[in-house]
Amino acid sequence: MGSGSGFSAPFEDFRLPTSLLSDTLWDIAKAEVEKRENNEGDRDGLECWERSLFFIGNKNGGKTTIILRCLDRDEIPKPTLALEYTFGRRAKGHNTPKDIANFWELGGGTSLLDLIPIPITTANIRTFAIVLVLDLSKPNELWPTTENLLQVTRKHVDRVITKLGQTNPKAATEIKQKIWNNLPKDHPDRELIDPFPIPLVIIGSKYDMFHFTSKSEAVLLKTRALINHLAFGFDRSKSMSVDQNKPLFIPAGMDSLSQIGPPPAADSDIGKLHAQTPMDLWKKVFEKAFPPKNIGVFKEVKDPAQDPQYAEYEVDAMRGQKNQELEQYKRNASKTWKEMDFDS
């Protein structure tokens, strides 16, 4: 993506402003960058805009399917290897530049946490959003998947915002303030909330497995509209659904602990859990009903060829054959060496 401006006046009529005559090219470039950064939130709608979305979540949870659907791509989803990237372009109207959306996707569930920092930088943090896709058909993995992915992501995002604040404190402050603006000032849980520092969407996938019907087109359309809002700045849906017997759709700041109610557990049991916060209480009750499953948090693999995540039958079979041949060669060579009479 690039943008620029030009002038059509004859060359001999061009004059540098007096204020710039004593500046070096570096000073001019620095001033231009600072001007763009300060004006980034005041775009007129005609200028090209670029945003980034990072999809994380359960392995085989449907992240790729959501991305393809939002980009109108009729493709068969393929397993995501490590960290993958694609992009989409879309115009908001006729004769307007197309906005660009960068789509990043982390594969392997929680096994590749060390790759999370790669897409998130000071250059894009102001227009970055996280999409956490959780596989509802695997309830025993829900809480550990959420916890591991969001803890690592938040830690890096905080570092990036701190680094941005060293060069552009105004931008760093605006990021934090923007998140709090989503929460009404009179929200009853305001004192208990520590919001995620950048936009975060949580999507529960494979809901149709519980609904016992074909995939609901209405749910898919809502998901697509939400992603388009984050990716291309389209109007955000104002709909809301809190009926537990239907797909939930709750915008940030529109629910509360009193509306959610207490966890489904007897008062006597709740008292024995020794929870410090409402979130901690919900976690303990949830994990009692769905004991957390080992989800394979990242461990260093000395030989990537042995990583089952990248298994390919034909390649692995050929590699196995060559390994056997190598071992046989070593054994034969060893016998030959033992028979040799080396000079002392």
N, C-alpha and C positions, 0 to 999 in steps of 0.2 A: 504494500500500500504506500502511496506517496501523494503528496499534495504540494502545490506550489503556487506562485503568483508571478506575473510578469508585467512589463510595461511596453507600450508601443511607441513612445515618443522617440524622435531621432536621437542618435547617440550623443551628438554634440550638445543637446539640450539637457542631458542628464546631469544633475548636481547632487552630491552627497550633502545631507543636512549638516549644518555647521557644528551641531553637537557631536557628530560622529567623526569629524576630521581628525581629532586627536586620539581616537580610540584605535586599538589594534583590531585585526580581524577576530582574534580570540574574544576580545571584549564584546564585539558586536554579536558574535555567535552565542556567547553566554547570555547576553541580554535577551536575545530572541527566544532562547530555550526557556528562560524564566518567564517571559511574557506568555508563551504558549501554555506553560504549566499553570500559571495564575488564571488564565482565561479558559482552562479546559472545561470547567463546569458551566460555562456560559456560551455553549455552541448554539448557532442559529438554526439548526435543523437541516441546513443545506450542505454543511461540511461533512465529509466522510467520518464515520465514527467506528471505533474498533473496540470490541470487548472480548473477554476470554472466559470460558467455562471449563471447569475441571471435574470430570465425572470419576467418583470413587465409590467403592462398595463391595458387596459380595462377589466372589468369582462366579461367573455364569449367572449373574443376577439380572441381566437385561439392559445394561448400560449402553452397549452398542446399538441395540434395537431402538432405544429411545432417541439416540443421536441420529440414526438413519431416518427415523420417522420425521423428526423435526426438520431435517434437510431435504425431505421429499425424495429420498434415494431408495429405489426399489432394488435392494440388494439383500442377499442372504447373509446374515451376521456371521462373522468369523471370530474365533477365540482371540482375545486381545493378548498380544505378547508384550510383556513389560509395560512400556509407556508408548501410547500411540497418539497421533495428531491428525486432525483434518480441519477443514474450515468451510464456512459457508458465506455467501454474499447475498444481500437482499436490499432492495430499494423500498423506501417508505412511500414513494409516490412517483409520478411521471417526471422525467427530466431532473431527477435528483441522484446524486452519487450513491452507489451501493455501499451500505454498511457492511463491515466484515466481522465475523464471529469466529474466534479460534476455539476449537473443541479439543481438549486433552482428555485422555482416558487412561486410568491406571488399571492394569490387569493384575491377576493373581490374588485378588482380595486383599489380605493384610500381609502377604508374603514379600512384598516389595516396597516397604515403607520408606526405604532410603531414596526412592525415586520421587517422592512427593515434592521436595523443594525445587525440582528442576523447572516446572512451568511458572512458578510464582516468583516474580521479581519486582523490584522497585519501579520498573518501567511500566508494568501493567496492573499493579496492585489496586489502583483506583477504579479499574473497570473489570475487576476479577470477581467471579462467583464460584462457589463450591456446590456441586450436586451430589448428594449422598444417596445411592440407590441400594436399598436393603431388600433382600429376598425374603418375603413373608412366609415362604414354604419351609424356611429353615430357622424357626424361632430360637433354637439353642445357640445360633450364631449371631443373632441380632445385636445383643448388648455388647459382647466383646468386639465385634466388627466395628460398631459405631464408636466405641471408646478408643480403640487403637487408632483408627483412621483419623478421628477428629482431634485427638490429643497431639499426634504428630503434625497434622496440618495446622492446627492453631499455634503450636509452638513456632513453626516456621513463619507463619503469617505475622505473628507478633514481632519476630526478628526483622522481617522485611519492613514493617511499618516503623519500627524504631530506627532502622537505617535510613528510611526515607525522611524521617523527622530531622535527621542531622543536616540534610541539604535543603529540605523544603518542609519546615515545621507546619506551615499553613495547610499543606495537603494532608499531612499525617493527622492533624487535628480534625480536618473535615471528614476523613474516613471514619474516625471514631464517633463523631457527632451524627453522621448520616445514619449509622446503625441505631443509635438511641432515638433518632427521630421517628423510627418505625413503631416505637412504643409510646402509647399515650402517657402524658405527664401524670395523669391520675390513675394509672394502672395499679391495681391492688398489690401486685407482686414486684413492683419496681425495685424495692430494696433487696429482693432475693435474687434478682436476675443479673447474670454476667453474660451479656450477649456475645455471640460469635463475632469477631471483629470485621468480617466482610460478609456479603450476602450468602446465606446458606439455605439450600432447599433439600428436604428429606423426602424421598419418594419410596413408597412401599410397592415393590413390584410383585407380579404373579398373584394379584388379588383375585383374579378369576378362578384360581384353584379353590378358593374358599366360597366363592359366589356360586359355583357349580353351574355356570352358564358360559357362553362364549364371551370373548373379551368385549367389554363395554366400550363402545365408540365414544360415548360421552366422557369417560375417564381419560381415554387417549387424547381427546381434543383438549381437555383441561390441562393435561401434562404438556402437550405441544404449545399451548398458549402461554403457559408459565415459562417454558424454556425460551420461547421467542421473545418474551419480555426481557429476560436476562441477557439474551444474545444480541437482540436487535433493537431493544428499546420500545417494542410495541406496547400498547396499553395493557396494564395488568388487570387480570380478571378480578372483579369485585365479589364474585360468588364465594359462599362459605358453607361448609357442611360439617356438622358436629354430631350427626346421628351415627352411633357406633354400629348400627346395622347396615350402614351404607359406606361407600368409600369416603374417608375423611378428607376434607380440603380446608385447611386452616391457615390463612395468611399470618405472617409474623405479627405478634402483639395483639391478636384478636381472641386469644383464649386466656384462661387463668387457672390457678390451682383449684379455686373454689368451683369453677365450672367443670373441670376435669373430675373432681371428687377424689376421695381417698382410694388407695389401692385395694383390690379385692382380697382382703384378709381380715380375720377376726381381730377385734381390738386387743385381745389378750396376746395374740401372736405379734401384732405390730409393736407392742411394748417390749417384747423380747428381742427385737431386731437391733436395738440401740443405733438407730439411724441419726446422723447429724444434720441432714438437710432433707427436704422433700425429694430431691433427685436420688439421694442415697437410699431413702425408704423405698421408692419405686424400684430401684435396682435390686434390693434385697428380696422384695416380694416377687419380682419378675424372675430372678434367678432361682428362687425356690420352686417356681412352677416349671421353668425351663432351664435346668442346670446348664451352665455355659459349656460349650464344646470347644475343644482345642482347635483353633483355627489356623495354626501354623504361622505365627508371627515370624518375620524375616530372620533367617539365619544365614550366615555367610556360607556360600557354596564355593569350595576351593576350585572345583572343576565344573564350569557351567554345562559341559557336555553331559554331566551326570544329573543335572537338574530335571526332574520328571515333568516340570512345566513346559519344557521345550522338546518333549519327546517327539520323534518322527520315526516311524517304523522302519522304512527303507534305509534311512541314514544310520539309525542305531544298529540295524542288523549288519550292515556293511562294516561299521566301526567295531562291532563285537567280533566279526570274523578277522579283521586286521589285528585286533588285540590278541586273539588266540594265536595267530601266526607269529606275532612278535614274541609272545611268551615261549612258543616252541623254538624260535630262533635263539632266544636267550638260553634255554636249556641245552640245546645242541652246542652253542658256542661255549657254554660253561664246561661241558665234557671235553671239548677240544682243548680249552685252555689248561685244564687239569693234566692233560696228557703231555703238554709241552714241557720241555726241559729248559728252564730259564737259566741263564748264566748268573752266578751269584755276584 
